[in-house]
Amino acid sequence: MLAIIVLVALLMFGGDASPRGIAEAAADFARLLALFIISLTIHEFAHAASAWYLGDSTARYQGRFTLDPRAHLDPVGTFMMALTLILGFGLGWAKPVPVNPYRLLFGPKTGMAIVAFAGPASNIVLAFASIHLARLLGLGASSEVSVLLIQLAQINIVLALFNLIPIPPLDGSRILIGILPEPLASSLARLEPYGPMLLMFLVLFLPGVFRTIVGGAVGPLLRFLSTVGGLI
């Protein structure tokens, strides 16, 4: 039964029922899943590292100050990532990094905004590094390593942009709370219990809006990083 489910999933992902097509779909799926896991791991590590540098060691003592994916991945979030990759888009999540905002330098409001910003910022840095590495290696656009690096860059740009959406509990909401004056910040913070439902509604029932918010900015940002990285 499991073999049938896997076969159907690979057919949905690759669209080619031939043995070669299924094998290529399996390899592409495994590669994309691995790239997502790497990107999420670095994202969560950036949260933990920034909290530690700002004075809170909670994440470090709970084993989150590491680049080991096993410390960060959420089983349900990883399953959802795999499922949505099959459906044509990758959407998953890792375990939230524990932070005590009252230990942070600059105070809980500003400190949490900095910790939140560190996650998307790490994804943009990784995207730039991937593009720049392809340039340094002198790879052609069609080489397998170049394709892999550009895919890594695209995934990280999507993660950064998605997390900057100002809907709780995404990083964008915590950044906005740190910037807004207190009455508005408190109002946004009160939306946090409803944030996951808002996100699910946005992604599942308004996919066009989701693609406009996130997908529309991926190309321009990728071109910008490519220009900075010296590829074009």
N, C-alpha and C positions, 0 to 999 in steps of 0.2 A: 504493500500500500504506500509506504514511504517513497519507494522508488518511482511509483506512478506520479505521486505529488511532485517530486523533484523534476521528473521528466516534463510534466505539464508546465511547471514554473519556468524551466529552461526554454521551452517552446514559446511561451509568452514573452520571455525576455529577448530571445534571439530571432524568433519568427522563421526559423529554418528547421524543417523536420529531418533533414539528412543527418547521418551520423557525424559528418564533419561540422555541420552547422551547430549541432547540439554541443559538440566538444568545444567549438569556438565560443558559444554562448556561455558555457560553464567557466571557461578561462576568463572571459570578459567580466562576468558577474563576480568571480572570486577577486579579480583585480580591483574592481570598483569598490567592493565591500572592504577590502584591505585598505584602500586609500581613504575611505570614509572613517574607518577605525583609527588610522593614524592621525587624521585631521581632528577627530573628536578628542583623542587622547591629548594632543598638544593643546587644544582649546582648554580642556579642563586643567591640565598642568599649569597653564598660564594663570588661571584663576588662583590655584593653590600657591604658586610662586609669588604672585603679586600680593596676596594676603599675608604671606610670611614676611616679605620685605617691608610691608606696612605695619608689622608688629603682631600679627595674629598667627600663632603656630597651631591652631586647631586642625587644619587640613594636614599639616606635616605629621602631627602625632597620630592621626587616623590613617596614615599610609597613603595619602593622596598626593604627596610631594614627590611624584615619580612619573616616569614616562612608560611604565608598564601598563598596557591597556587593561589588564585584568583588574586593576585598582579603580578604573574609571567607568567601565562599560556597565550599562544596565541591561539585564537580560531581555526585558520587554522592549526597551528602546532599540536594542540591537536587532531583535526579531522584526520590529516595525521597519527598521532601516532596510533589511533584506527584502521584506514584503513590498515596500514602496519602490525599491529599485526594480523589482520585477514589473511593477505597474508603470514604470517609466520615469520616476523621480525618486530621489533619495531623501527620506525624512525620518530621522531617528533622534535619539537623545542618549546622553550618558547620565551617570549619577551626579546630582548637584554637589558641588564642593562645599563642605561645611565651613562657615565663616562666622566668627563672633565680631559683629560690626563695632562693638564698643571697645575693642582692643586696637582698632585700626588708627593709624596716623591720619591726621586731618579730621577726625571725627567719624561717626558712623555713616552720616549722609554722604559726604564727599568720599570717604574711604571706600564705601561699597560701590560708588560710581566708578572709581578707579579700578577696583577689582573686577567689576563687570566689564569694563572696557578692555581689559587685558585679554579676554577670550577672543572677541572678534579681531582685535589688533594682532594677536598671534597668528590667526588665519591669513590675514593680509600679508604679514611678514613671510609666512610659509609659501603663499602664492608667488610673491615676488622672488623668493629664493629659488623656487622651482623653475620659474622662467629664466632667471639669471643663470642657473646651473646649466640649462639647455644651451644657452649662448656660450658659456665658458667651455662646454664640451664640444662645441662646433657641430652640433647635430643638425641634420636636415629635418624639415617639418614632417617627413613621412617615416622617420626612424622610429622603432618601437619605444626606445627610451624617451625620445622627445615627446611622443604621444602620451606616454605615461606621466611625464612631468607636467605637460599642459593639462591633462585630466586632473592631476593633483592640484594645480593652480585653480582650475574652474571649480572644483569641489570646495576649496577653501574660500573662494570668493562668495559662493552661494551660502556657505555656513556663516561667514561674516555678515553678509547682508541680511540673512534670515534672522540672525540673533540680534541685529540692530533694530528690528521692528519693535516699536515701543508698546508691546503688549505683555503684561506679566505672564509667566515668570521669565521671559526672555531678557537678555542682557540690556537691550535697548530701553526697557522700562526702568531698570535700576539706574542706568545712566541718566535718564530723563528725571527721575526722582532726585538725583543728586544735583541737577541743574536748576530745577524749578523752585520757586519760592515755596515756603512751607505749606500754605493752604492747598495749593495745587498738587504738591508732592504727596501730601496725605491723601488727597482724593484719588490720585493714581494708585497709591499703595493699597487702598481699599478694594481695588478691582482685582487684586491678585488671586483670590479664590475662584474668580470667573475666567481668568486668563486662559487656562487650557481649553475650556469650551469655546472661547472666542477663536483660538488658533485652529481648532478642529473645524469649526464652521468656515473659517477663511480658506483653509487648505482643501477641504472635502467638498464644500458647497459653492465656493466662489473661487475655483481654480484659476479663472482668468485674472481675477484681482491679484491672486498670489503670484502668478507669472509676471504680471505687470510690475508689482512691487519689487520682486526679487530678480526674476529672469531678465527684465528689461535693462537692468543695470549691470548684469554680468559681462556682456560684450564690451561696453565702453570701459569698464574698470580693467578688464583683461587687456584691452588694447593699450590703456594707459600704463599698466605695469610692464607690458611688453616693450613699450617705448622707453620707459625708464630703464628696463633691463637690457636694452640695446639690441632687441631682436629685430626691430623695424626702425 
